[in-house]
Amino acid sequence: MVLALARAELKLLLRNKTVAVSSLLMPILVGLWAGFNLPDDASPQAWAITLCLQLLMVLGFTVYFAVTAALASRREDLYLKRLRSGEASDAVILAGLLAPVVLLGVLQSALMLIISISMGAPVPAPAPLLAALVLGTGLCLAAGVATSGRTSSSEQAQITTLPLFLALMGGVMVAIVGPTWLPLPGGGVGGLIHHAVTGEGDALLPAASLLVWIVLFSLLAKAWFRWEPR
């Protein structure tokens, strides 16, 4: 049932031009632009900043924005209400609806990493890199579900997601100036990527920061998420 819902949701996502462009095209273009603007002898620090930017763009657009826009749209056209009238539980419905953006996010992140390594980026340490992807995805899923409760349409998602999107992108500053920016939602991702590429710092504090944000947004999602229009 989850797979059937996921296939249907993927088709709906790709049919929505706003979501498709923002979730699929934008992260790829920004990621390629960031990579091509680095010199051939770029330092590990420079590559850490670039990889952090690439991953946060994927998480921000492909996961966070897509989840917010999709759930808001499905709620307003009563699709969520119709799904709940069937045999599927709430958990199964959400898993089926969120699975496509997780898959797209993982594929785009892998593509960005392969492109960057082929252009000369150091191979990141796998453990902190995987932690950044998994915890960052969890953060953006929880935040997307929460924000969708304050969003009435996929078009309005371009406005309601902006504050947190900027806070996510602030995680790049961790790779530039250090842990001062770690408390931001994207700070944990920036700290883990910086550690994975340069070996500097540690992974425990950034991971703990992400876990705190995941718990916070999960609580907000439980309080704000609505299955039907008001």
N, C-alpha and C positions, 0 to 999 in steps of 0.2 A: 504493500500500500504506500509506503514511503517512496519507493522508486517510481510508482505511477504518478504520485503527486509531484515529485521532483521533475519528471519529464514534462508534465503539463506546465509547471511553473517556469521551466527553462524556455519553453516556447513562448510563453507570455512575456517574459523578460526581453527576449530578442525582438519581439514585435513592437515593444515600446521604444520609440526612437530616442527619447530623452534618456531613459535608463541605459539603453544599449550603448549609446555614444559615451555617456559619462562613465559607465562601468567597464567597457571593453576598450574603447579607443583612447580615451584620455590618459589612463595610466601608462599605456604602451608608448604613446607619443612623448609624454614627459620623461619617462624612464630612458628612452632612447636619446632624447635631447641632453639629459644629464650625463649620460655615458659618453656621447660623442664630443662633449665640450671639455672633457678631461685630456690633458696631454699624455703622450705615450709613456712618460716616466713619472706618472702620478704616484704620490706616496700612498701607503696604506691608509693614512688619515683621510686623504681626499677620497679614496674609494669607499671608506666607511661612511662618509657623508653621502656619497652618491647612492650606495646600496640602501642606506636608511631612507633616503628620499624616495627611491623606487618602491620599497616595501610599503612605506606609509601611504604613497599614492594608491597602490593597489588596495590596501586595507580601507583607505578613506573612500575611494570611489566604488570599487568593485564589491566591497562587503558592506560598509556602513551606509553609504548613500543608496545602494541597490536594495538593501533590506528595508530601510525606511520608506522608500518610494513604493516598493512592491507591496508591503503590508498595508500601507495607507490606501493604495489603490484597490487592493483586494477587499478591504473592509468597506470602502465607500460604494463599491458596486455589489455588495452583499455576498461576495464569493466566500468570505470567511464564514458568514452565517449559514450558507448552504452546506459548506463542508462539515460544520458542527452538527448538522441535522442527520448525518450519516453515522456509520459505525466507528469511524476513526476517532481516537481520543485526541485531546488537545495537543498532547506531546507529539503524536504521530503527525498531525496536521502541520505543526510548526517545523518538525524535522523535515517533512517533505518540501515545505515552502522555502526553507533556509538552505537545504542541501545544494541547490544549483550555484548560489553565490559563493559558498565555501569551495566548491569544486573549481569555479572560475578563478577565485582568488589564489588557490594553490597553483593552478596551471600558469597563471600570469606571473606569480612570484618565481616559479621555477624558470620560466622563460626569461625574466629579467636577470636572474642569477646566471643563467647560461650565457646570455649575451654579454654581461659584464665580465665574466671570467674569460670569454673569448677575446675581449678587448684589453685584457691585461690585469683585471682585478685579482687580488690574492684570493685563494680559496678559503672561505670562512670556516671556522671551527663548526662542525655540524651541530653539536648540542645546543649552544646558545642561539644559533641561527634557527634551529627547529623550535626552540622555546619562544623566540620572537614571533615566529609565524603562528604557532598554535595559540599562545596567549593573546597576541595581537588580534587574531581572528575572533577569539572568544570575546574580547573586549568590544570589538566592532559589532558582533552579532547582538550582544546584550544591549549596547547603546542604540543600535538600529531599531530593535524591538521597542525600547523605551521611547525613542524619538517619534516612532510611528504613531504612538498614542497621542502626540501633540501635533500631528500632521494630518490634514484633511484630504490631500491629493498628492499624486506623484509630482505634480508641478510645484506645489508648495514645499516639497522636500528640498528643493534647491535652496530655500531660505532657512528652514528649520534645522538643516544639518550643518549650516555654515559655521556656527560658533564652535561646535565640537570638532569639526573638520580642521579648523585653524589650530585648535588645541592639539589635535593629533600631529599636525605638521610641525608644531613646535618641538616635537621630539627630535627633529633633525638638529636642534641646537645642542642637544646632549652630546652629539658626535663632534660638534664644533667647539663649544666652550666648556664642556664638562658637566658634572652632575647637578649643576645649579637648576637646570630645567627638568630634572627627573620627576618632580611631582606632577607634571602635566600628563594627561592620558597617554600621549605618544612617547613620553619620556622613557618608559620602560623598554619600548621597542628600540628607541635610539641607543639606549645603554647596552642592550643585548647585542645589537648589530655592531656597535663600536668594539665591544669586547670580542666578538667573534672574528672580526677582521684584524684588529691591531693587537689583541691579547692584553690590552690595558684594562685596569679596573677589575670588577668581578661581576658575576651574573646574578648573584643572590638578591641584591637590592633592586635592580631593575625588574626581576621576575616578581618580587614581592609587591612592587609598585603596581604592576599590571594586575596581579591577583586582587589587590584592594579595589582597583577600578572595576574589575569584572564583578565583584560582589556588589559594589555600589550601583552599577548600572543594572544588574540583575534585580535588585530590590526596586529600582525605579521602573523597570519593565513590568514587574509584577503589579505595581501600583497604578501605572499609567496605561498599560496596553488594553485596548478595547476590541472586542470581536464584532461589534455592530456600530453603525453611525449613531451619533447622539440625536 
